[in-house]
Amino acid sequence: MEPVKGGALANVSSMVKDVFTAYDAQASIASWAIRYAASLDNVFMVLSGMSNMEQVLDNTSYMMHFEPLNKEEYACIDEALNIMKNDAYVQCTSCRYCVEGCPQNINIPHLISLYNADLREPEQHAIQKNYYETHVEQNAPASACIGCGQCEGVCPQKLPIIKILQKISNHCSW
């Protein structure tokens, strides 16, 4: 389940997109993650959350007559994975499990999203700074984290959220 990691594997950096589109410009980015999961041994079914009809049509287009990944496609995935491992982006799926029990009421996924957007689009830094400042006018900033660890205990991605919030706090002192 969750082959596209809450959409995080569909919204990848341009470098990762380039790896996939160089091999097959017609394949959606999400299709790579779903086909990877479906190509694993002993996998009978892959469940993918879809938000609109376009995603339904995309999924059915390559799963109706499913073809497992070939060697070249696995090589593309390995190359993309190496790029993603070196990305500074936080691979948060915005599930919001971390928010409910936060004693400081920090909207962690939103802060991560702002941080990622600033990293992905440095030319839009002034806009991202404005978004962050607007956010902290009515919400707790990343620096409000007391390091209790509640968020990390419920994160399905096992993210080091306390360290991430420290990184965001340092980054967002802009």
C-alpha positions as CSV (number, residue, x, y, z in Angstrom):
1,M,0.0,0.0,0.0
2,E,0.9,3.6,-0.4
3,P,3.2,3.0,-3.4
4,V,3.4,6.7,-4.3
5,K,4.2,7.6,-0.6
6,G,1.2,10.0,-0.2
7,G,2.1,11.8,-3.5
8,A,5.7,12.4,-2.5
9,L,7.0,10.1,-5.2
10,A,4.9,11.8,-7.8
11,N,6.2,15.3,-6.9
12,V,9.9,14.8,-7.3
13,S,12.7,17.2,-8.3
14,S,13.3,18.1,-11.9
15,M,16.5,16.0,-11.9
16,V,14.5,12.9,-10.9
17,K,11.8,13.6,-13.5
18,D,14.4,14.0,-16.1
19,V,15.7,10.4,-15.4
20,F,12.2,9.0,-15.9
21,T,11.1,11.1,-18.9
22,A,14.4,10.4,-20.7
23,Y,13.5,6.7,-20.6
24,D,9.7,7.1,-21.3
25,A,8.3,10.6,-21.8
26,Q,4.8,9.3,-21.9
27,A,4.8,7.5,-18.5
28,S,3.6,9.5,-15.5
29,I,6.0,9.9,-12.6
30,A,3.5,8.1,-10.3
31,S,3.4,5.1,-12.7
32,W,7.0,4.3,-11.9
33,A,6.3,3.9,-8.2
34,I,3.1,1.8,-8.8
35,R,4.8,-0.4,-11.4
36,Y,7.7,-0.9,-9.0
37,A,5.4,-2.1,-6.2
38,A,3.4,-4.3,-8.7
39,S,6.7,-5.9,-10.0
40,L,7.7,-7.2,-6.6
41,D,7.6,-10.9,-6.1
42,N,4.4,-12.2,-4.5
43,V,2.5,-8.9,-4.9
44,F,-1.0,-9.6,-6.0
45,M,-2.6,-6.2,-5.8
46,V,-1.4,-2.6,-5.5
47,L,-3.7,-0.1,-3.8
48,S,-3.2,3.5,-4.9
49,G,-5.0,6.5,-3.5
50,M,-6.3,8.7,-6.3
51,S,-7.7,12.2,-6.0
52,N,-9.3,12.8,-9.4
53,M,-10.4,11.1,-12.6
54,E,-7.1,11.9,-14.3
55,Q,-5.2,9.8,-11.8
56,V,-7.7,7.0,-12.1
57,L,-7.2,7.0,-15.9
58,D,-3.5,7.2,-15.6
59,N,-3.4,4.2,-13.2
60,T,-5.6,2.0,-15.3
61,S,-3.7,2.9,-18.5
62,Y,-0.6,1.0,-17.4
63,M,-2.1,-1.5,-15.0
64,M,-4.8,-2.9,-17.3
65,H,-2.2,-4.8,-19.3
66,F,0.5,-4.8,-16.7
67,E,4.1,-5.2,-17.7
68,P,6.7,-5.8,-14.9
69,L,9.7,-3.5,-14.9
70,N,12.6,-4.5,-17.1
71,K,16.3,-4.2,-16.3
72,E,16.6,-0.7,-17.9
73,E,13.6,0.5,-15.9
74,Y,15.1,-0.8,-12.6
75,A,18.3,1.1,-13.5
76,C,16.3,4.3,-14.0
77,I,14.8,3.8,-10.5
78,D,18.2,3.2,-9.0
79,E,19.5,6.4,-10.6
80,A,16.5,8.3,-9.4
81,L,16.8,6.9,-5.9
82,N,20.4,8.0,-5.7
83,I,19.4,11.5,-6.7
84,M,16.6,11.5,-4.1
85,K,18.9,10.3,-1.3
86,N,21.1,13.4,-2.0
87,D,18.1,15.8,-2.1
88,A,17.8,18.1,0.8
89,Y,14.0,17.9,0.6
90,V,12.1,16.3,3.4
91,Q,10.1,13.3,2.2
92,C,7.0,14.1,4.2
93,T,3.6,12.8,3.0
94,S,1.6,15.3,4.9
95,C,-0.4,12.6,6.7
96,R,-0.7,15.0,9.7
97,Y,-0.3,12.2,12.3
98,C,2.4,14.4,13.9
99,V,0.1,17.4,14.4
100,E,-2.6,16.0,16.6
101,G,-0.6,15.3,19.7
102,C,1.9,18.2,19.4
103,P,1.9,20.1,22.7
104,Q,3.0,23.2,20.8
105,N,0.4,22.9,18.1
106,I,3.1,23.1,15.4
107,N,1.7,22.5,11.9
108,I,4.7,20.3,11.0
109,P,3.6,19.2,7.5
110,H,2.8,22.8,6.5
111,L,6.2,24.0,7.7
112,I,7.9,21.2,5.9
113,S,6.0,22.0,2.7
114,L,7.2,25.7,2.9
115,Y,10.7,24.5,3.5
116,N,10.7,22.1,0.6
117,A,9.1,24.8,-1.7
118,D,11.9,27.2,-0.8
119,L,14.6,24.6,-1.6
120,R,12.9,23.6,-4.9
121,E,12.4,27.2,-6.1
122,P,15.2,29.4,-4.7
123,E,14.2,32.2,-7.1
124,Q,10.9,32.4,-5.2
125,H,12.6,32.9,-1.8
126,A,10.9,36.2,-1.1
127,I,7.5,34.6,-1.7
128,Q,8.3,31.6,0.5
129,K,9.6,33.9,3.2
130,N,6.3,35.8,3.1
131,Y,4.3,32.6,3.4
132,Y,6.4,31.5,6.4
133,E,6.0,34.9,8.1
134,T,2.2,34.8,7.4
135,H,2.0,31.3,8.8
136,V,3.8,32.1,12.0
137,E,1.6,35.1,12.7
138,Q,-1.2,32.7,13.5
139,N,0.6,29.4,14.1
140,A,3.6,28.1,16.1
141,P,7.0,28.5,14.3
142,A,9.4,25.6,13.9
143,S,11.4,27.0,16.8
144,A,8.6,26.3,19.2
145,C,9.5,22.6,19.2
146,I,10.4,21.4,22.7
147,G,11.8,18.1,21.4
148,C,9.2,15.9,23.2
149,G,9.3,13.3,20.3
150,Q,5.6,12.7,20.2
151,C,5.6,13.5,16.5
152,E,8.4,11.1,15.7
153,G,6.6,8.3,17.5
154,V,3.6,8.5,15.1
155,C,5.4,9.3,11.9
156,P,4.8,6.5,9.4
157,Q,7.8,7.7,7.4
158,K,10.0,7.5,10.5
159,L,11.3,11.1,9.8
160,P,13.6,12.7,12.4
161,I,11.1,15.5,12.9
162,I,12.8,17.2,15.8
163,K,16.0,17.6,13.7
164,I,13.9,18.7,10.7
165,L,12.2,21.4,12.7
166,Q,15.6,22.6,13.9
167,K,16.8,22.8,10.3
168,I,13.6,24.6,9.3
169,S,14.0,27.0,12.2
170,N,17.6,27.8,11.1
171,H,16.7,28.0,7.5
172,C,13.6,30.2,8.1
173,S,15.4,32.8,10.1
174,W,15.9,34.3,6.6
